[in-house]
């Protein structure tokens, strides 16, 4: 076009009356005097679905402004450069949260997707308030809205991008907000210098078009699975936190369908003491929870219909005849006699823990039979109370070294591998985690641990005519800890054991009302760290979070125990 005025007119006319443009710009550009806000609306009819799209122009930290209120956009017009109409609204870049709440929220049609980009314009002030800006966008759109931050493009002659301060902030926020995605520009599409109009802008519209189309394709619906296995002793208290703070951050609608594979038992198997039956103490749970529709009441609040699918594993109670038949069946399907023999040694020599390991493998096998194409797997005990949201999948995508080998476990046990939950970035990693074959390798599982009496176990195995090689016994109690066995199992199978902090604690039935805390930002129970004010504050913060989740906790006192390098907090909570 010969002028900006004619460009605005012709480009708006291209949309055949479905677009209006609050547009004005002189040939000699002057920051603050120009405006280009576009509004597209097309209702149902003619084979089209309804669509509303709004473009608001801003220059980073500088002011976005307009001559028409949100209620007036159908009357927006293109004006010549000498037009002197004043602005009716304006917001600086650092004030985009109010732009969203006070202007965008008043548009005739509430958006379901907001896309932000700061480009090469200064945006340091914006970056400092970006969290509030992004949350405001989500609040305006509602539970199932999506926010996209488009990263910066490469300059002419460069093969890489240099993210701005707001780009870096958006990337970090994407680790916390499942509804936010940070989209990096694909530099392979801009390798030719002739594609540039100047040092910063492309003259080839197909580059922009392909980038935008790629963002749309990146948000195709995916499937992820969450495997919950164990006793339902406190599930009525943990259920809400599992849905909101574990499943939702990893698999938020409308771009993800969560498959919840549940294998629950109303019975609870607790460890005995040395000299007792190695089977532990099988107790009936206080709760009757465990039905396949247990998670249904909250589905509509968090997940629309079809976005949370519950798959109930054919169940059995811990310690029941049905459990024994399930174990017999799985053993009959294994062709290697040595594997079967070693499984039976653990099954009868350490039946309490074998029941736990078997149940998890049994649930995973059920999931495999469903033949669902998933890109992420999560395991969690049903008695885990998630006090704060888990990291999003984009967090694991960015820091995983090998998606087929990385297995992320609770950072509570840095030297071993806690079995409370696991984030598994691929199906291959999940197979390593749940495998019973890897468990019974000679260098992995052993008979022993703090609650196992060797002479009693030998009597049990002798009565069943099961022979035990001398190397099957643990060298000491420490070698028999479940966390140590799990870590050996994973490492021996070639997995990369990696650790992630998570604000989650185990809710046990009434026991000692004591909580031991770790780092200040991530409150977890039972962690050995040097005594200082930091873990003390963590315990106080933990108690506050537990109040929010269960409303049953009250701090009574905090005191250090130097000899064990722990900080204890005594809380009036029956389940901690």
VEXMARKE-442310 format. One record per residue (C-alpha): residue in three letters; x, y, z. Coordinates in steps of 0.5 Angstrom, whole numbers, padded with zeros to 4 digits, always signed. Layout:
BEGIN
ALAXYZ ...
This chain:
BEGIN
UNK+0000+0000+0000 UNK+0002+0007-0001 UNK+0000+0009+0006 UNK-0002+0006+0013 UNK-0009+0009+0012 UNK-0010+0005+0005 UNK-0006-0001+0008 UNK-0011-0001+0014 UNK-0017+0000+0010 UNK-0015-0006+0005 UNK-0013-0011+0010 UNK-0020-0010+0014 UNK-0024-0010+0008 UNK-0021-0017+0006 UNK-0025-0020+0012 UNK-0031-0018+0008 UNK-0035-0014+0013 UNK-0033-0019+0019 UNK-0027-0014+0022 UNK-0027-0007+0025 UNK-0021-0004+0026 UNK-0019+0002+0031 UNK-0013+0004+0027 UNK-0009+0010+0026 UNK-0002+0012+0024 UNK+0002+0017+0020 UNK+0008+0015+0015 UNK+0013+0018+0020 UNK+0012+0013+0026 UNK+0011+0016+0033 UNK+0010+0012+0039 UNK+0004+0014+0043 UNK+0000+0017+0037 UNK-0001+0011+0033 UNK-0006+0005+0034 UNK-0008-0001+0031 UNK-0013-0006+0035 UNK-0017-0011+0031 UNK-0024-0014+0032 UNK-0026-0020+0028 UNK-0033-0023+0029 UNK-0037-0028+0025 UNK-0043-0032+0028 UNK-0046-0039+0026 UNK-0048-0040+0019 UNK-0046-0042+0012 UNK-0042-0048+0015 UNK-0038-0043+0020 UNK-0038-0044+0027 UNK-0038-0038+0031 UNK-0031-0034+0032 UNK-0029-0028+0035 UNK-0022-0026+0035 UNK-0019-0019+0038 UNK-0012-0016+0037 UNK-0009-0011+0041 UNK-0003-0008+0039 UNK+0002-0006+0045 UNK+0010-0004+0045 UNK+0013-0008+0051 UNK+0013-0004+0057 UNK+0010+0002+0053 UNK+0002+0004+0053 UNK-0003+0000+0049 UNK-0009+0004+0048 UNK-0015+0005+0044 UNK-0021+0010+0042 UNK-0027+0005+0043 UNK-0029+0002+0049 UNK-0030-0005+0049 UNK-0038-0004+0048 UNK-0036+0000+0042 UNK-0032-0004+0038 UNK-0037-0006+0033 UNK-0036+0002+0031 UNK-0029+0002+0031 UNK-0026+0005+0024 UNK-0020+0007+0020 UNK-0018+0014+0021 UNK-0013+0018+0017 UNK-0006+0020+0020 UNK-0009+0027+0022 UNK-0015+0025+0026 UNK-0014+0028+0033 UNK-0019+0023+0037 UNK-0017+0022+0044 UNK-0016+0015+0047 UNK-0021+0012+0052 UNK-0017+0007+0055 UNK-0010+0006+0056 UNK-0005+0001+0060 UNK+0002+0001+0060 UNK+0006-0006+0059 UNK+0007-0008+0067 UNK-0001-0006+0068 UNK-0003-0012+0063 UNK-0007-0015+0068 UNK-0012-0009+0069 UNK-0012-0009+0061 UNK-0015-0016+0061 UNK-0019-0015+0067 UNK-0022-0008+0066 UNK-0022-0008+0058 UNK-0022-0015+0055 UNK-0027-0018+0060 UNK-0032-0013+0058 UNK-0032-0016+0051 UNK-0038-0018+0048 UNK-0035-0025+0048 UNK-0031-0028+0053 UNK-0024-0031+0050 UNK-0022-0038+0051 UNK-0015-0037+0049 UNK-0010-0031+0050 UNK-0004-0030+0046 UNK+0002-0026+0049 UNK+0008-0023+0046 UNK+0013-0018+0047 UNK+0018-0018+0041 UNK+0024-0014+0041 UNK+0021-0008+0045 UNK+0023-0007+0052 UNK+0019-0011+0057 UNK+0023-0011+0064 UNK+0018-0008+0068 UNK+0013-0013+0065 UNK+0017-0019+0066 UNK+0016-0017+0074 UNK+0009-0017+0074 UNK+0008-0023+0069 UNK+0005-0028+0074 UNK-0001-0023+0075 UNK-0002-0022+0068 UNK-0002-0029+0066 UNK-0007-0031+0072 UNK-0011-0025+0071 UNK-0012-0028+0063 UNK-0014-0034+0066 UNK-0019-0032+0071 UNK-0022-0028+0066 UNK-0023-0034+0061 UNK-0025-0039+0067 UNK-0023-0046+0069 UNK-0022-0048+0062 UNK-0019-0042+0058 UNK-0011-0043+0055 UNK-0006-0038+0055 UNK+0000-0038+0050 UNK+0006-0034+0051 UNK+0010-0033+0044 UNK+0017-0033+0045 UNK+0022-0028+0041 UNK+0024-0029+0034 UNK+0031-0029+0031 UNK+0034-0023+0028 UNK+0037-0023+0021 UNK+0043-0027+0021 UNK+0043-0031+0027 UNK+0041-0038+0028 UNK+0039-0038+0035 UNK+0034-0034+0039 UNK+0036-0029+0045 UNK+0030-0029+0050 UNK+0027-0023+0053 UNK+0026-0022+0061 UNK+0019-0023+0060 UNK+0020-0029+0055 UNK+0024-0032+0061 UNK+0019-0031+0066 UNK+0014-0034+0062 UNK+0018-0040+0061 UNK+0019-0041+0069 UNK+0011-0039+0070 UNK+0009-0045+0065 UNK+0013-0050+0070 UNK+0007-0048+0075 UNK+0001-0047+0071 UNK-0002-0053+0066 UNK-0006-0048+0062 UNK+0000-0044+0060 UNK+0005-0046+0054 UNK+0011-0042+0052 UNK+0012-0043+0045 UNK+0019-0042+0042 UNK+0020-0040+0035 UNK+0023-0046+0030 UNK+0029-0043+0028 UNK+0030-0048+0022 UNK+0024-0044+0019 UNK+0028-0037+0019 UNK+0035-0039+0016 UNK+0035-0035+0010 UNK+0036-0028+0010 UNK+0032-0026+0004 UNK+0026-0028+0009 UNK+0027-0021+0013 UNK+0024-0015+0011 UNK+0029-0011+0016 UNK+0034-0014+0022 UNK+0028-0016+0026 UNK+0021-0017+0022 UNK+0020-0023+0016 UNK+0017-0021+0009 UNK+0015-0028+0008 UNK+0008-0028+0011 UNK+0008-0036+0011 UNK+0013-0036+0017 UNK+0009-0033+0021 UNK+0003-0037+0019 UNK+0006-0043+0020 UNK+0009-0041+0027 UNK+0001-0040+0029 UNK-0001-0046+0026 UNK+0004-0050+0030 UNK+0002-0047+0036 UNK-0005-0049+0035 UNK-0003-0056+0033 UNK+0001-0057+0039 UNK-0005-0056+0043 UNK-0008-0062+0040 UNK-0012-0067+0045 UNK-0007-0072+0049 UNK-0008-0077+0054 UNK-0004-0078+0060 UNK-0005-0084+0066 UNK-0005-0083+0073 UNK-0004-0090+0077 UNK-0007-0090+0084 UNK-0005-0096+0088 UNK-0006-0098+0095 UNK-0011-0098+0101 UNK-0016-0093+0102 UNK-0015-0091+0109 UNK-0015-0083+0108 UNK-0017-0083+0101 UNK-0023-0079+0103 UNK-0019-0073+0106 UNK-0013-0074+0100 UNK-0018-0074+0094 UNK-0019-0067+0093 UNK-0012-0065+0093 UNK-0010-0071+0088 UNK-0015-0068+0083 UNK-0013-0061+0084 UNK-0006-0061+0085 UNK-0003-0067+0082 UNK-0008-0069+0076 UNK-0010-0062+0074 UNK-0003-0059+0073 UNK+0000-0065+0069 UNK-0007-0066+0065 UNK-0011-0060+0065 UNK-0017-0059+0060 UNK-0019-0058+0054 UNK-0012-0060+0051 UNK-0011-0067+0056 UNK-0015-0073+0058 UNK-0013-0076+0064 UNK-0014-0083+0065 UNK-0015-0085+0072 UNK-0013-0093+0074 UNK-0015-0094+0081 UNK-0013-0101+0084 UNK-0016-0100+0091 UNK-0016-0104+0098 UNK-0021-0103+0104 UNK-0016-0107+0108 UNK-0009-0104+0110 UNK-0003-0108+0111 UNK+0002-0105+0116 UNK+0009-0107+0119 UNK+0009-0112+0125 UNK+0015-0112+0129 UNK+0021-0117+0129 UNK+0019-0124+0131 UNK+0012-0123+0128 UNK+0009-0126+0122 UNK+0013-0123+0116 UNK+0006-0122+0113 UNK+0005-0116+0117 UNK-0002-0114+0120 UNK-0008-0114+0115 UNK-0013-0109+0118 UNK-0020-0107+0116 UNK-0020-0100+0113 UNK-0024-0095+0117 UNK-0027-0092+0110 UNK-0031-0095+0105 UNK-0028-0091+0099 UNK-0026-0095+0093 UNK-0032-0095+0088 UNK-0031-0094+0081 UNK-0035-0087+0082 UNK-0031-0085+0088 UNK-0028-0079+0084 UNK-0034-0077+0080 UNK-0037-0072+0085 UNK-0032-0067+0083 UNK-0031-0068+0076 UNK-0036-0063+0074 UNK-0032-0058+0078 UNK-0025-0059+0076 UNK-0026-0064+0069 UNK-0031-0063+0064 UNK-0035-0069+0062 UNK-0030-0074+0058 UNK-0024-0071+0061 UNK-0023-0075+0067 UNK-0024-0083+0065 UNK-0024-0088+0071 UNK-0021-0095+0070 UNK-0022-0099+0076 UNK-0018-0105+0076 UNK-0021-0112+0078 UNK-0020-0111+0085 UNK-0018-0116+0091 UNK-0017-0114+0098 UNK-0010-0114+0101 UNK-0009-0121+0104 UNK-0015-0124+0101 UNK-0016-0131+0097 UNK-0017-0127+0091 UNK-0010-0123+0092 UNK-0007-0130+0092 UNK-0010-0132+0086 UNK-0008-0126+0082 UNK-0001-0127+0084 UNK-0001-0135+0082 UNK-0004-0133+0075 UNK+0001-0128+0074 UNK+0007-0133+0076 UNK+0004-0138+0071 UNK+0005-0133+0065 UNK+0012-0132+0067 UNK+0016-0137+0062 UNK+0023-0136+0066 UNK+0023-0141+0072 UNK+0028-0137+0076 UNK+0024-0131+0076 UNK+0018-0135+0078 UNK+0022-0138+0084 UNK+0025-0131+0086 UNK+0018-0128+0086 UNK+0016-0134+0090 UNK+0021-0133+0095 UNK+0019-0126+0096 UNK+0012-0127+0096 UNK+0012-0132+0102 UNK+0018-0129+0105 UNK+0016-0122+0105 UNK+0009-0122+0104 UNK+0007-0115+0106 UNK+0012-0112+0102 UNK+0011-0116+0096 UNK+0003-0115+0096 UNK+0005-0108+0095 UNK+0010-0109+0089 UNK+0005-0114+0086 UNK-0001-0109+0087 UNK+0003-0104+0083 UNK+0005-0108+0077 UNK-0002-0111+0077 UNK-0005-0104+0076 UNK+0000-0103+0071 UNK-0001-0109+0067 UNK-0009-0107+0067 UNK-0007-0100+0064 UNK-0003-0104+0058 UNK-0009-0108+0056 UNK-0013-0102+0055 UNK-0008-0100+0049 UNK-0009-0092+0051 UNK-0003-0088+0047 UNK-0001-0084+0053 UNK+0005-0079+0053 UNK+0006-0079+0061 UNK+0005-0083+0066 UNK+0004-0082+0074 UNK+0004-0087+0080 UNK+0002-0084+0087 UNK-0001-0087+0093 UNK-0008-0086+0095 UNK-0006-0083+0102 UNK-0002-0078+0099 UNK-0004-0071+0101 UNK-0002-0066+0095 UNK-0001-0059+0099 UNK+0001-0055+0093 UNK+0001-0056+0085 UNK+0006-0061+0082 UNK+0010-0059+0077 UNK+0007-0059+0070 UNK+0009-0063+0064 UNK+0013-0058+0061 UNK+0018-0058+0067 UNK+0019-0065+0066 UNK+0020-0064+0058 UNK+0025-0058+0059 UNK+0030-0062+0065 UNK+0029-0069+0063 UNK+0036-0072+0060 UNK+0033-0078+0057 UNK+0025-0079+0057 UNK+0026-0087+0056 UNK+0030-0087+0062 UNK+0029-0082+0067 UNK+0024-0083+0073 UNK+0023-0078+0078 UNK+0022-0079+0085 UNK+0020-0076+0091 UNK+0027-0072+0093 UNK+0025-0073+0100 UNK+0030-0079+0100 UNK+0036-0076+0096 UNK+0040-0083+0097 UNK+0035-0088+0096 UNK+0028-0087+0092 UNK+0022-0086+0095 UNK+0016-0090+0093 UNK+0010-0085+0095 UNK+0010-0083+0088 UNK+0013-0082+0081 UNK+0013-0078+0075 UNK+0015-0082+0069 UNK+0016-0078+0062 UNK+0015-0084+0057 UNK+0011-0091+0057 UNK+0018-0094+0057 UNK+0020-0091+0063 UNK+0014-0093+0066 UNK+0015-0101+0065 UNK+0022-0100+0068 UNK+0019-0097+0074 UNK+0013-0103+0075 UNK+0017-0109+0073 UNK+0017-0115+0078 UNK+0022-0118+0073 UNK+0027-0112+0075 UNK+0025-0113+0082 UNK+0028-0120+0083 UNK+0034-0119+0080 UNK+0040-0122+0084 UNK+0043-0116+0086 UNK+0036-0112+0087 UNK+0031-0115+0092 UNK+0033-0119+0099 UNK+0030-0121+0105 UNK+0031-0117+0111 UNK+0029-0110+0113 UNK+0028-0107+0120 UNK+0021-0111+0121 UNK+0023-0118+0118 UNK+0026-0124+0123 UNK+0030-0129+0119 UNK+0029-0135+0123 UNK+0021-0134+0123 UNK+0022-0133+0115 UNK+0026-0139+0114 UNK+0021-0143+0118 UNK+0015-0140+0113 UNK+0019-0142+0107 UNK+0021-0149+0109 UNK+0014-0151+0111 UNK+0013-0149+0103 UNK+0019-0153+0101 UNK+0022-0146+0098 UNK+0030-0146+0098 UNK+0033-0140+0099 UNK+0040-0138+0097 UNK+0045-0135+0102 UNK+0046-0129+0098 UNK+0038-0127+0098 UNK+0039-0125+0105 UNK+0040-0118+0106 UNK+0047-0116+0109 UNK+0044-0112+0114 UNK+0037-0108+0116 UNK+0039-0102+0112 UNK+0040-0106+0106 UNK+0033-0108+0106 UNK+0029-0102+0106 UNK+0024-0101+0101 UNK+0027-0094+0098 UNK+0034-0097+0098 UNK+0031-0104+0094 UNK+0027-0099+0089 UNK+0033-0095+0087 UNK+0037-0101+0086 UNK+0032-0104+0082 UNK+0031-0098+0078 UNK+0039-0097+0077 UNK+0040-0104+0075 UNK+0035-0104+0070 UNK+0038-0098+0067 UNK+0034-0092+0069 UNK+0036-0085+0071 UNK+0034-0084+0078 UNK+0032-0077+0079 UNK+0029-0073+0084 UNK+0024-0067+0084 UNK+0021-0063+0090 UNK+0014-0064+0092 UNK+0009-0061+0097 UNK+0006-0068+0099 UNK+0005-0071+0105 UNK+0003-0078+0107 UNK-0004-0078+0111 UNK-0004-0084+0116 UNK-0009-0087+0120 UNK-0008-0084+0127 UNK-0001-0084+0129 UNK+0004-0080+0133 UNK+0002-0073+0131 UNK+0009-0071+0129 UNK+0012-0068+0123 UNK+0019-0067+0120 UNK+0020-0062+0115 UNK+0025-0061+0109 UNK+0026-0055+0105 UNK+0023-0048+0105 UNK+0019-0048+0099 UNK+0017-0055+0099 UNK+0014-0058+0105 UNK+0015-0065+0106 UNK+0015-0070+0112 UNK+0021-0074+0114 UNK+0027-0071+0112 UNK+0034-0071+0115 UNK+0037-0064+0114 UNK+0041-0060+0119 UNK+0037-0056+0124 UNK+0036-0049+0123 UNK+0030-0043+0123 UNK+0029-0045+0115 UNK+0026-0052+0117 UNK+0022-0049+0123 UNK+0019-0044+0118 UNK+0018-0050+0113 UNK+0014-0054+0119 UNK+0010-0048+0121 UNK+0008-0047+0113 UNK+0006-0054+0112 UNK+0001-0054+0118 UNK-0002-0048+0115 UNK-0003-0051+0108 UNK-0005-0057+0112 UNK-0011-0053+0115 UNK-0013-0051+0108 UNK-0013-0058+0106 UNK-0016-0062+0111 UNK-0018-0056+0116 UNK-0016-0061+0122 UNK-0009-0058+0124 UNK-0006-0054+0130 UNK+0001-0052+0131 UNK+0003-0053+0139 UNK+0010-0053+0139 UNK+0017-0053+0135 UNK+0023-0055+0137 UNK+0030-0058+0135 UNK+0033-0064+0136 UNK+0040-0063+0135 UNK+0043-0070+0136 UNK+0039-0073+0130 UNK+0039-0066+0126 UNK+0032-0066+0125 UNK+0027-0061+0126 UNK+0020-0063+0129 UNK+0014-0060+0130 UNK+0008-0062+0134 UNK+0001-0061+0131 UNK-0006-0063+0133 UNK-0007-0067+0127 UNK-0010-0074+0128 UNK-0007-0076+0121 UNK+0000-0074+0121 
